[in-house]
Structure formats: structure tokens, C-alpha cells
Amino acid sequence: MDIKQPKKLLIINILNILNKYTDENHKISQSQILDILNREYNMNVNRKSIKPNIMDLIDAGFDINYTETQRGNNDSVLTDFYINHTFTDEELRLIIDSLLFSKYIPSGQCRELIEKISDLSSIYFRGRIKNVKNMPERHIINKEIFYTISVIDEAIEKNLCVSFCYTYYNTDKKPQKKKNSNGEDKVYIVSPYQMVTANGRYYLIANSNNYDNISYYRVDKIAEITCTDMPAKPLNKIKGCENGLDLPKHMAEHIYMFSGESLSVIFKVKKSAVNQVLDWFGTEVVFYEETEDEVTAKVVVNPNAMKYWALQYADYVRIISPESLVENIKSTLKEALDGYNK
């Protein structure tokens, strides 16, 4: 036999009903609320109790909308109730898509996250994403990644260093820990500052205690992480971060997450590839000397990152300066050509 719920839970149950069954395109009447209360919550309540509870929810700050129709004797009827959810369905879909195309979240945890995200909207949202499928899990996954993220967050919050081992893979596709000169597992001790996503990967921006610059670590390659009691190095003591970390600028200059200083790079690019330039470097890129077919561009970027980017778009891009980067790319292209000519 179902146990009747106490009347004091009525306002909570009404809120749950509005969250589950309503949105801007799906509205509900007082009679329908009464029916759901009876069917799903085993609550038999008077119709007159619905309106004051909804008004209390509105007074408490919940974004609930309704239609008011005037009747005779200065009376009115409220109907067509619905709640504005914190996220729109389009925003939730963007979040879900970013999870699906993540290269570092295991498929099982991805499905669980999507289920939780779906609960942030009405039941009708689930119907809109019924065709959403996980991408095949072809990437090597670190199943401890959420624990790793939790420890890093704690360390950043407490301004403490973290220690961990760093992994790599051989042809057996199993993780191996990097070793030190003595053949022992190498332990990294770093001051963590920020976690960011780049190129479908999750990175930790940090400082290795033995150096004075920024370094990057793939979060999915971190193993056996612990939060130490060692204070983290202040960010303003790091070379290039004396005035803090300008994250958008920093990410634009480090498109492949290579460590090292940035420099000014000038290159020619075919106009058909201008969109790719803007996709990678953003609006900070400077264009000039435009012709019918190509344009000169100037960016501030890490030279190693620029090398690999230029190689990726070799059909469209030619580096002009600095000369050291030009010679580096020429050497790499020659080695590649020699390899194909063997």
C-alpha cells in the first residue's frame, strides 16, 4: 500500500512537477497538477491549495509563469503554469555535444553525465536527444580522471602543490610511468594554476618547482596524484605571469600547449584559409598587404606551436619570419620528404 505523503511536502512536489513536466512550450493547469500529485505522489489535496503554494514559490524567487483570466465577482483563474529552466534546451544540447566529443571522458561516465544534464530540463527534452549516441571509445581512457580533477581543484583552492606520476604509452597500449635517471618512477611536484581544454584534451597549467616558467600536463596522463602540504609558488613569480594569467591571450599563443615564450610570427596565407587562421588565433591576428589570392598575417604565438600549425596547413601557409622558425620548418619538411623518397 502506498504511503501518503505529509502535506508539508506539497510545495516541494509542486515544484518537482513544474520542473519535470513544464517549459515554455508545455504548460500545465491546476487540474493536471492535482492529477499528477495523486498519481505520482499519492497526495489528495484541495484544488484551492495549488495557487497559494505556487505563489509562495514565485515569492521565493522561482521563475514560474502563468496566465490569469478574470471571472465575475472580481475573481480570477490561474492556468498555463510553466517554469523557466536555468538552461535552455539549446544550451543543454551544446553541453551534451561537448561531452560526446570529449577524448578524455569514459563512455560510461559520459552517459551518466548526460542523464544528469537531461534532468535539468523537462521530460520533453529527453525526446529531443533520443538520437544522441556516444562516439565509439577508440581513445585510451584514464578512468581516474574525475578523481584527478577533484584533487587539482582542491589544490588550486588551497594554494598547494600537487605531486603525481606522468604516463605514456607503448605499442602494447598500456600506460607506463615515466622514469628518472635512476630508473625509478619520476614524481612531479608542481604548483597548479588552471585547467583548460585545448584540441579536445584537458590540460593542467602549472609550474614545475625546478623551473620559473609555465608548463602543461595532460590531465588524462596524470596518475597517482596527491595534494601536498607544500605551498604553491605565487603566480606572479612565474616568468610571463607577473601581472597574472591572461587566459584567452595565453591560449591563443599556445594553440598546441607547448611550453616556452611567445614571439611575433609573420606568414603569408592563401585567402581561402583565412577562416582557419581566425579559428586558431582569434581576432588578435593582424592582416595586411592583401592581394587577390593571399594576405600577410602577424600573430604572437609559441614558435613550436606555430611550427606544427604551419605544417598542418602547409598547402596554404608560408612562414616569413623569424628566420629561425623558417629554417626549422624547412629542415622538418626535408626530413619528411627524404622519408617518403626512401
ROKEDO-439643 format. One record per residue (C-alpha): y, x, z; residue number from 1. Coordinates in Angstrom, 1 decimal. Layout:
REM residues N
<node v="Y" u="X" w="Z" i="NUM"/>
...
REM end
This chain:
REM residues 342
<node v="0.0" u="0.0" w="0.0" i="1"/>
<node v="3.4" u="1.4" w="-0.9" i="2"/>
<node v="5.7" u="2.2" w="2.0" i="3"/>
<node v="9.1" u="0.6" w="1.8" i="4"/>
<node v="12.0" u="3.0" w="1.9" i="5"/>
<node v="14.7" u="2.7" w="4.5" i="6"/>
<node v="17.9" u="1.0" w="3.4" i="7"/>
<node v="19.9" u="4.2" w="4.2" i="8"/>
<node v="18.3" u="5.8" w="1.2" i="9"/>
<node v="19.7" u="3.1" w="-1.1" i="10"/>
<node v="22.8" u="5.1" w="-2.2" i="11"/>
<node v="20.7" u="8.2" w="-3.0" i="12"/>
<node v="18.2" u="6.1" w="-5.0" i="13"/>
<node v="21.0" u="4.5" w="-7.0" i="14"/>
<node v="22.4" u="8.0" w="-7.8" i="15"/>
<node v="19.0" u="9.1" w="-8.9" i="16"/>
<node v="18.7" u="6.1" w="-11.2" i="17"/>
<node v="22.1" u="6.8" w="-12.8" i="18"/>
<node v="21.2" u="10.4" w="-13.4" i="19"/>
<node v="17.8" u="9.6" w="-14.8" i="20"/>
<node v="18.5" u="6.5" w="-16.9" i="21"/>
<node v="22.1" u="6.7" w="-18.0" i="22"/>
<node v="24.5" u="8.6" w="-20.1" i="23"/>
<node v="27.5" u="7.7" w="-22.4" i="24"/>
<node v="25.1" u="6.1" w="-24.9" i="25"/>
<node v="22.7" u="4.5" w="-22.4" i="26"/>
<node v="24.4" u="2.2" w="-19.9" i="27"/>
<node v="22.8" u="0.0" w="-17.2" i="28"/>
<node v="23.6" u="-3.2" w="-15.4" i="29"/>
<node v="23.3" u="-4.2" w="-11.7" i="30"/>
<node v="20.2" u="-6.3" w="-12.5" i="31"/>
<node v="18.5" u="-3.3" w="-14.2" i="32"/>
<node v="19.3" u="-1.1" w="-11.2" i="33"/>
<node v="17.7" u="-3.8" w="-8.9" i="34"/>
<node v="14.6" u="-3.9" w="-11.1" i="35"/>
<node v="14.2" u="-0.1" w="-11.0" i="36"/>
<node v="14.7" u="0.0" w="-7.3" i="37"/>
<node v="11.9" u="-2.5" w="-6.8" i="38"/>
<node v="9.6" u="-0.9" w="-9.4" i="39"/>
<node v="10.0" u="2.8" w="-8.7" i="40"/>
<node v="11.3" u="3.0" w="-5.1" i="41"/>
<node v="9.7" u="-0.1" w="-3.6" i="42"/>
<node v="13.1" u="-1.3" w="-2.4" i="43"/>
<node v="14.1" u="-5.0" w="-2.4" i="44"/>
<node v="17.8" u="-5.2" w="-1.9" i="45"/>
<node v="20.5" u="-7.8" w="-2.3" i="46"/>
<node v="22.4" u="-7.6" w="-5.6" i="47"/>
<node v="25.7" u="-7.5" w="-3.6" i="48"/>
<node v="24.8" u="-4.2" w="-2.1" i="49"/>
<node v="24.8" u="-2.4" w="-5.5" i="50"/>
<node v="28.5" u="-2.5" w="-6.2" i="51"/>
<node v="29.7" u="-1.1" w="-2.8" i="52"/>
<node v="27.2" u="1.8" w="-3.0" i="53"/>
<node v="28.4" u="2.8" w="-6.5" i="54"/>
<node v="32.0" u="2.6" w="-5.3" i="55"/>
<node v="31.1" u="4.9" w="-2.4" i="56"/>
<node v="29.6" u="7.4" w="-4.9" i="57"/>
<node v="32.7" u="7.3" w="-7.0" i="58"/>
<node v="34.9" u="7.8" w="-3.9" i="59"/>
<node v="32.6" u="10.8" w="-3.1" i="60"/>
<node v="33.6" u="12.4" w="-6.5" i="61"/>
<node v="30.7" u="11.4" w="-8.8" i="62"/>
<node v="31.8" u="10.8" w="-12.3" i="63"/>
<node v="30.5" u="7.3" w="-12.7" i="64"/>
<node v="31.9" u="4.9" w="-15.3" i="65"/>
<node v="31.6" u="1.1" w="-15.7" i="66"/>
<node v="33.0" u="-1.9" w="-17.4" i="67"/>
<node v="34.9" u="-4.6" w="-15.4" i="68"/>
<node v="35.0" u="-8.1" w="-16.6" i="69"/>
<node v="37.3" u="-10.7" w="-15.0" i="70"/>
<node v="35.9" u="-14.0" w="-13.9" i="71"/>
<node v="37.6" u="-17.1" w="-12.4" i="72"/>
<node v="38.9" u="-17.2" w="-8.9" i="73"/>
<node v="40.3" u="-13.6" w="-9.1" i="74"/>
<node v="36.7" u="-12.3" w="-9.1" i="75"/>
<node v="35.3" u="-9.6" w="-11.4" i="76"/>
<node v="31.9" u="-8.4" w="-12.5" i="77"/>
<node v="31.0" u="-4.7" w="-12.9" i="78"/>
<node v="28.4" u="-3.7" w="-15.5" i="79"/>
<node v="27.5" u="-1.0" w="-18.1" i="80"/>
<node v="27.3" u="1.7" w="-15.5" i="81"/>
<node v="26.6" u="5.3" w="-16.6" i="82"/>
<node v="27.2" u="8.8" w="-15.2" i="83"/>
<node v="28.8" u="11.7" w="-17.0" i="84"/>
<node v="26.4" u="14.6" w="-16.5" i="85"/>
<node v="27.6" u="18.1" w="-15.7" i="86"/>
<node v="26.3" u="19.4" w="-19.0" i="87"/>
<node v="26.4" u="17.6" w="-22.3" i="88"/>
<node v="23.2" u="17.3" w="-24.3" i="89"/>
<node v="24.6" u="19.8" w="-26.8" i="90"/>
<node v="25.3" u="22.3" w="-24.1" i="91"/>
<node v="21.8" u="22.0" w="-22.7" i="92"/>
<node v="20.3" u="22.4" w="-26.1" i="93"/>
<node v="22.2" u="25.7" w="-26.6" i="94"/>
<node v="20.9" u="26.9" w="-23.2" i="95"/>
<node v="17.3" u="25.9" w="-24.2" i="96"/>
<node v="17.6" u="27.6" w="-27.5" i="97"/>
<node v="18.7" u="30.8" w="-25.9" i="98"/>
<node v="15.6" u="30.7" w="-23.7" i="99"/>
<node v="13.3" u="30.1" w="-26.6" i="100"/>
<node v="14.6" u="33.1" w="-28.5" i="101"/>
<node v="14.6" u="35.4" w="-25.4" i="102"/>
<node v="12.5" u="38.5" w="-25.8" i="103"/>
<node v="12.1" u="39.1" w="-22.1" i="104"/>
<node v="11.1" u="35.8" w="-20.5" i="105"/>
<node v="7.3" u="34.9" w="-20.4" i="106"/>
<node v="6.4" u="31.7" w="-22.3" i="107"/>
<node v="5.1" u="30.0" w="-19.1" i="108"/>
<node v="8.3" u="30.6" w="-17.2" i="109"/>
<node v="10.3" u="29.6" w="-20.3" i="110"/>
<node v="8.5" u="26.2" w="-20.3" i="111"/>
<node v="9.2" u="25.8" w="-16.6" i="112"/>
<node v="12.9" u="26.6" w="-17.1" i="113"/>
<node v="13.2" u="24.1" w="-20.0" i="114"/>
<node v="11.6" u="21.4" w="-17.8" i="115"/>
<node v="14.2" u="22.0" w="-15.1" i="116"/>
<node v="17.0" u="22.1" w="-17.6" i="117"/>
<node v="15.9" u="18.8" w="-19.1" i="118"/>
<node v="16.2" u="17.2" w="-15.7" i="119"/>
<node v="20.0" u="17.9" w="-15.8" i="120"/>
<node v="20.4" u="15.1" w="-18.3" i="121"/>
<node v="18.9" u="11.6" w="-18.7" i="122"/>
<node v="15.3" u="10.8" w="-19.8" i="123"/>
<node v="16.6" u="10.2" w="-23.3" i="124"/>
<node v="17.5" u="13.9" w="-23.7" i="125"/>
<node v="13.8" u="14.8" w="-23.5" i="126"/>
<node v="13.1" u="12.7" w="-26.6" i="127"/>
<node v="15.7" u="14.8" w="-28.5" i="128"/>
<node v="13.9" u="18.0" w="-27.7" i="129"/>
<node v="10.3" u="16.9" w="-28.1" i="130"/>
<node v="10.0" u="19.1" w="-31.2" i="131"/>
<node v="11.2" u="22.2" w="-29.4" i="132"/>
<node v="8.4" u="24.7" w="-29.3" i="133"/>
<node v="8.1" u="28.1" w="-27.7" i="134"/>
<node v="8.2" u="31.1" w="-30.0" i="135"/>
<node v="4.9" u="33.0" w="-30.2" i="136"/>
<node v="4.7" u="35.5" w="-27.4" i="137"/>
<node v="4.4" u="38.6" w="-29.6" i="138"/>
<node v="6.6" u="40.8" w="-27.4" i="139"/>
<node v="5.4" u="42.8" w="-24.4" i="140"/>
<node v="6.5" u="40.9" w="-21.3" i="141"/>
<node v="7.3" u="42.1" w="-17.8" i="142"/>
<node v="6.1" u="39.3" w="-15.6" i="143"/>
<node v="8.1" u="40.6" w="-12.7" i="144"/>
<node v="11.4" u="40.3" w="-14.5" i="145"/>
<node v="12.8" u="37.5" w="-12.3" i="146"/>
<node v="12.0" u="39.4" w="-9.1" i="147"/>
<node v="13.7" u="42.4" w="-10.6" i="148"/>
<node v="16.8" u="40.4" w="-11.5" i="149"/>
<node v="16.8" u="39.0" w="-7.9" i="150"/>
<node v="16.8" u="42.4" w="-6.3" i="151"/>
<node v="19.5" u="43.7" w="-8.7" i="152"/>
<node v="21.7" u="40.7" w="-7.8" i="153"/>
<node v="21.2" u="41.3" w="-4.1" i="154"/>
<node v="22.1" u="45.0" w="-4.5" i="155"/>
<node v="25.3" u="44.2" w="-6.5" i="156"/>
<node v="26.3" u="41.6" w="-3.9" i="157"/>
<node v="25.7" u="44.0" w="-1.0" i="158"/>
<node v="27.2" u="47.0" w="-2.9" i="159"/>
<node v="24.0" u="49.0" w="-2.5" i="160"/>
<node v="21.9" u="51.3" w="-4.7" i="161"/>
<node v="18.5" u="50.3" w="-6.2" i="162"/>
<node v="15.5" u="52.5" w="-6.8" i="163"/>
<node v="12.9" u="51.9" w="-9.4" i="164"/>
<node v="10.4" u="53.4" w="-11.9" i="165"/>
<node v="11.1" u="53.1" w="-15.6" i="166"/>
<node v="8.3" u="52.3" w="-18.1" i="167"/>
<node v="7.5" u="53.0" w="-21.7" i="168"/>
<node v="4.5" u="52.0" w="-23.9" i="169"/>
<node v="1.9" u="54.0" w="-25.9" i="170"/>
<node v="-0.3" u="52.7" w="-28.6" i="171"/>
<node v="-2.6" u="51.1" w="-26.0" i="172"/>
<node v="0.4" u="48.6" w="-25.4" i="173"/>
<node v="0.1" u="49.1" w="-21.7" i="174"/>
<node v="3.1" u="50.2" w="-19.6" i="175"/>
<node v="3.3" u="53.8" w="-18.5" i="176"/>
<node v="5.7" u="55.1" w="-15.8" i="177"/>
<node v="8.0" u="58.0" w="-16.8" i="178"/>
<node v="7.2" u="61.2" w="-15.1" i="179"/>
<node v="9.3" u="64.0" w="-13.7" i="180"/>
<node v="8.8" u="67.7" w="-14.3" i="181"/>
<node v="6.0" u="67.8" w="-11.7" i="182"/>
<node v="4.0" u="65.1" w="-13.4" i="183"/>
<node v="4.9" u="62.5" w="-10.7" i="184"/>
<node v="6.3" u="59.1" w="-11.2" i="185"/>
<node v="10.0" u="59.5" w="-11.7" i="186"/>
<node v="12.1" u="57.5" w="-9.3" i="187"/>
<node v="15.6" u="56.4" w="-10.5" i="188"/>
<node v="18.3" u="55.8" w="-7.9" i="189"/>
<node v="21.3" u="54.0" w="-9.4" i="190"/>
<node v="24.4" u="52.1" w="-8.5" i="191"/>
<node v="24.2" u="48.7" w="-10.2" i="192"/>
<node v="27.3" u="47.0" w="-11.5" i="193"/>
<node v="26.4" u="44.3" w="-14.0" i="194"/>
<node v="23.6" u="42.8" w="-16.0" i="195"/>
<node v="24.2" u="41.8" w="-19.6" i="196"/>
<node v="22.3" u="40.6" w="-22.7" i="197"/>
<node v="22.5" u="42.5" w="-25.9" i="198"/>
<node v="20.4" u="42.2" w="-29.1" i="199"/>
<node v="18.0" u="39.8" w="-27.4" i="200"/>
<node v="17.4" u="42.1" w="-24.4" i="201"/>
<node v="18.6" u="42.2" w="-20.8" i="202"/>
<node v="20.3" u="45.4" w="-19.6" i="203"/>
<node v="21.5" u="46.8" w="-16.3" i="204"/>
<node v="24.8" u="48.6" w="-16.4" i="205"/>
<node v="24.7" u="51.2" w="-13.7" i="206"/>
<node v="25.5" u="54.8" w="-12.7" i="207"/>
<node v="22.7" u="57.3" w="-12.0" i="208"/>
<node v="23.6" u="59.1" w="-8.8" i="209"/>
<node v="23.3" u="62.5" w="-10.5" i="210"/>
<node v="26.0" u="61.8" w="-13.2" i="211"/>
<node v="29.5" u="60.5" w="-13.4" i="212"/>
<node v="29.2" u="58.1" w="-16.4" i="213"/>
<node v="27.8" u="54.7" w="-17.2" i="214"/>
<node v="24.1" u="54.4" w="-18.0" i="215"/>
<node v="22.0" u="51.5" w="-19.3" i="216"/>
<node v="18.5" u="50.3" w="-18.4" i="217"/>
<node v="16.3" u="47.7" w="-20.0" i="218"/>
<node v="15.6" u="45.2" w="-17.1" i="219"/>
<node v="12.2" u="44.4" w="-18.6" i="220"/>
<node v="11.2" u="48.1" w="-18.4" i="221"/>
<node v="12.1" u="48.4" w="-14.7" i="222"/>
<node v="9.1" u="48.5" w="-12.3" i="223"/>
<node v="8.7" u="48.6" w="-8.5" i="224"/>
<node v="12.3" u="48.0" w="-7.8" i="225"/>
<node v="13.7" u="48.1" w="-4.3" i="226"/>
<node v="17.1" u="47.6" w="-2.8" i="227"/>
<node v="18.0" u="50.7" w="-0.7" i="228"/>
<node v="20.4" u="51.0" w="2.2" i="229"/>
<node v="22.4" u="53.6" w="0.3" i="230"/>
<node v="26.0" u="52.6" w="-0.6" i="231"/>
<node v="26.6" u="52.2" w="-4.3" i="232"/>
<node v="29.2" u="54.5" w="-5.9" i="233"/>
<node v="32.5" u="52.8" w="-6.4" i="234"/>
<node v="33.0" u="51.7" w="-10.0" i="235"/>
<node v="36.5" u="53.3" w="-10.1" i="236"/>
<node v="34.8" u="56.7" w="-9.5" i="237"/>
<node v="32.9" u="56.3" w="-12.8" i="238"/>
<node v="34.3" u="58.1" w="-15.9" i="239"/>
<node v="36.0" u="55.5" w="-18.1" i="240"/>
<node v="35.9" u="52.8" w="-15.4" i="241"/>
<node v="38.9" u="54.0" w="-13.3" i="242"/>
<node v="40.6" u="50.6" w="-13.9" i="243"/>
<node v="37.4" u="48.5" w="-13.7" i="244"/>
<node v="34.8" u="47.5" w="-16.3" i="245"/>
<node v="36.3" u="45.6" w="-19.2" i="246"/>
<node v="33.0" u="44.0" w="-20.1" i="247"/>
<node v="33.9" u="42.4" w="-23.5" i="248"/>
<node v="35.6" u="45.6" w="-24.7" i="249"/>
<node v="32.7" u="47.7" w="-23.3" i="250"/>
<node v="30.0" u="45.6" w="-25.0" i="251"/>
<node v="31.9" u="45.8" w="-28.4" i="252"/>
<node v="32.0" u="49.6" w="-28.1" i="253"/>
<node v="28.3" u="49.8" w="-27.1" i="254"/>
<node v="26.5" u="47.5" w="-29.5" i="255"/>
<node v="23.2" u="49.2" w="-29.1" i="256"/>
<node v="23.6" u="50.1" w="-25.4" i="257"/>
<node v="23.8" u="53.9" w="-25.8" i="258"/>
<node v="25.5" u="55.8" w="-23.0" i="259"/>
<node v="28.4" u="58.1" w="-23.7" i="260"/>
<node v="32.1" u="57.9" w="-24.6" i="261"/>
<node v="33.5" u="55.8" w="-27.4" i="262"/>
<node v="35.6" u="57.2" w="-30.2" i="263"/>
<node v="37.6" u="55.9" w="-33.2" i="264"/>
<node v="35.4" u="55.5" w="-36.3" i="265"/>
<node v="36.8" u="54.7" w="-39.8" i="266"/>
<node v="34.5" u="53.4" w="-42.5" i="267"/>
<node v="34.5" u="51.7" w="-45.9" i="268"/>
<node v="32.7" u="48.3" w="-46.1" i="269"/>
<node v="32.0" u="46.0" w="-49.0" i="270"/>
<node v="33.9" u="42.7" w="-48.6" i="271"/>
<node v="30.6" u="40.8" w="-48.8" i="272"/>
<node v="29.7" u="42.4" w="-45.4" i="273"/>
<node v="32.9" u="41.7" w="-43.6" i="274"/>
<node v="31.2" u="38.8" w="-41.7" i="275"/>
<node v="28.6" u="41.3" w="-40.3" i="276"/>
<node v="31.4" u="43.6" w="-39.2" i="277"/>
<node v="33.1" u="40.8" w="-37.3" i="278"/>
<node v="29.8" u="39.6" w="-35.8" i="279"/>
<node v="29.1" u="43.0" w="-34.3" i="280"/>
<node v="32.6" u="44.3" w="-33.4" i="281"/>
<node v="34.6" u="41.2" w="-32.9" i="282"/>
<node v="38.3" u="40.7" w="-33.6" i="283"/>
<node v="39.3" u="44.1" w="-32.3" i="284"/>
<node v="38.3" u="45.7" w="-35.7" i="285"/>
<node v="41.3" u="46.7" w="-37.8" i="286"/>
<node v="41.1" u="46.2" w="-41.6" i="287"/>
<node v="43.4" u="47.9" w="-44.0" i="288"/>
<node v="43.5" u="49.3" w="-47.6" i="289"/>
<node v="41.8" u="46.3" w="-49.1" i="290"/>
<node v="40.7" u="46.3" w="-52.7" i="291"/>
<node v="38.9" u="43.7" w="-54.7" i="292"/>
<node v="35.5" u="45.0" w="-53.7" i="293"/>
<node v="35.9" u="46.8" w="-50.4" i="294"/>
<node v="38.1" u="47.3" w="-47.3" i="295"/>
<node v="38.6" u="50.1" w="-44.9" i="296"/>
<node v="37.9" u="49.3" w="-41.3" i="297"/>
<node v="38.6" u="51.0" w="-38.0" i="298"/>
<node v="36.7" u="50.4" w="-34.7" i="299"/>
<node v="36.4" u="52.1" w="-31.3" i="300"/>
<node v="32.7" u="52.5" w="-30.7" i="301"/>
<node v="29.9" u="54.7" w="-29.2" i="302"/>
<node v="29.1" u="57.2" w="-32.0" i="303"/>
<node v="25.3" u="56.9" w="-31.5" i="304"/>
<node v="25.5" u="53.1" w="-31.7" i="305"/>
<node v="27.7" u="53.4" w="-34.8" i="306"/>
<node v="25.2" u="55.7" w="-36.5" i="307"/>
<node v="22.4" u="53.2" w="-36.2" i="308"/>
<node v="24.6" u="50.3" w="-37.2" i="309"/>
<node v="25.7" u="52.2" w="-40.3" i="310"/>
<node v="22.1" u="53.0" w="-41.2" i="311"/>
<node v="21.2" u="49.3" w="-40.8" i="312"/>
<node v="23.9" u="48.4" w="-43.3" i="313"/>
<node v="23.7" u="51.5" w="-45.5" i="314"/>
<node v="23.9" u="49.4" w="-48.6" i="315"/>
<node v="27.3" u="48.1" w="-47.6" i="316"/>
<node v="28.9" u="50.7" w="-45.3" i="317"/>
<node v="30.1" u="54.3" w="-45.7" i="318"/>
<node v="31.5" u="56.2" w="-42.7" i="319"/>
<node v="34.7" u="58.2" w="-43.5" i="320"/>
<node v="35.4" u="59.8" w="-40.1" i="321"/>
<node v="34.8" u="61.5" w="-37.8" i="322"/>
<node v="33.2" u="64.2" w="-39.9" i="323"/>
<node v="30.6" u="65.0" w="-37.2" i="324"/>
<node v="29.3" u="61.4" w="-37.5" i="325"/>
<node v="29.3" u="61.6" w="-41.3" i="326"/>
<node v="27.2" u="64.8" w="-41.2" i="327"/>
<node v="24.8" u="63.3" w="-38.6" i="328"/>
<node v="24.2" u="60.3" w="-40.8" i="329"/>
<node v="23.7" u="62.5" w="-43.9" i="330"/>
<node v="21.1" u="64.6" w="-42.1" i="331"/>
<node v="19.2" u="61.4" w="-40.9" i="332"/>
<node v="19.3" u="59.9" w="-44.4" i="333"/>
<node v="18.0" u="63.2" w="-45.9" i="334"/>
<node v="15.1" u="63.3" w="-43.4" i="335"/>
<node v="14.3" u="59.7" w="-44.2" i="336"/>
<node v="14.3" u="60.4" w="-48.0" i="337"/>
<node v="12.1" u="63.5" w="-47.5" i="338"/>
<node v="9.7" u="61.4" w="-45.6" i="339"/>
<node v="9.4" u="58.9" w="-48.4" i="340"/>
<node v="9.1" u="61.6" w="-51.0" i="341"/>
<node v="6.0" u="63.1" w="-49.4" i="342"/>
REM end
